[in-house]
Amino acid sequence: MQPNSTTPASSAPAWTDADLARNPHADADKPAKVRGMFAAIAGSYDLNNRLHSLGRDQAWRKFAVKQAAIKPGDRVLDVACGTGDLTEAFAKAATSEVVGCDFTPQMLDVARSKATRLPAPISAKVRYEEGDAQNLTLPDSSFDVVSIAFGIRNVQQPTKAIAEFRRVLKPGGRLIVLEFDRPSFAPVRWFNDLYCARVMPLTATLISRDRSGAYKYLPRSVGTFMSRGEMVQTMERTGFMNVTATPLTLGICVCYRGMVPS
């Protein structure tokens, strides 16, 4: 039987303590483990996001939409869309179509269910499809905006994914990346590290009844991912110009923006 969006795909952990003692981004089985953990937590994903970001996750997405500088009729591709929060935020703007793409079917199940509650003119803009950020089955130069929120670090080869984003963007198109970071101000960084490593894994795991290790993976994946400077350089190397990195909420989150040359 296929697991639904509220039922873990397996009782076996996707990430063990031994896995996370190493760099999870170097794990050869990272794609399967990421898919397994998101399948396990899909049903409680939104609740945990709201609680553990103190509601700031929605503000970050609103900022991302603003940074995208949407023009009437723009087409948007939201990669690693998860349960569709950012997809829906773009659909509420002056877009003509928003495609949400994710490689975890259980997350897409939740996103599609949520879309049915949107007003008809907004839901009509939204389309969800399963896909891999590193190998998008979409034509060249077909979108005005590509976004990815808290998903680039979950990709096996982030540089390959960013190159794919560049491929599907039109001249003048914009790439928007939201990702967690470690604050530069030492007291804030200490508190954030404590919260993410000790408090959040415990409470989020209790709420989700998760056995996949998802909320142990989260702080480990942030701490071992590329730095802010490395992300900017990666975007520039893959063909983006005027790349900016805007810290949000004391640097807990960063919004990256890059332009495709006209």
CORWOJO-V967490 format. One record per run of one state. SS is the DSSP state (2 for helix, 1 for strand, 0 for the rest). FROM is the first residue (numbers start at 1). TO is the last residue. If there is no record, write none. Layout:
# CORWOJO-V967490
ss	from	to
SS	FROM	TO
SS	FROM	TO
This chain:
# CORWOJO-V967490
ss	from	to
0	1	16
2	17	21
0	22	23
2	24	26
0	27	29
2	30	52
0	53	55
2	56	67
0	68	73
1	74	79
0	80	84
2	85	91
0	92	94
1	95	102
0	103	104
2	105	115
0	116	119
2	120	123
0	124	125
1	126	130
0	131	131
1	132	132
0	133	134
1	135	135
0	136	142
1	143	149
0	150	151
2	152	154
0	155	157
2	158	168
1	169	180
0	181	185
2	186	208
0	209	213
2	214	223
0	224	227
2	228	237
0	238	239
1	240	248
0	249	252
1	253	260
0	261	262
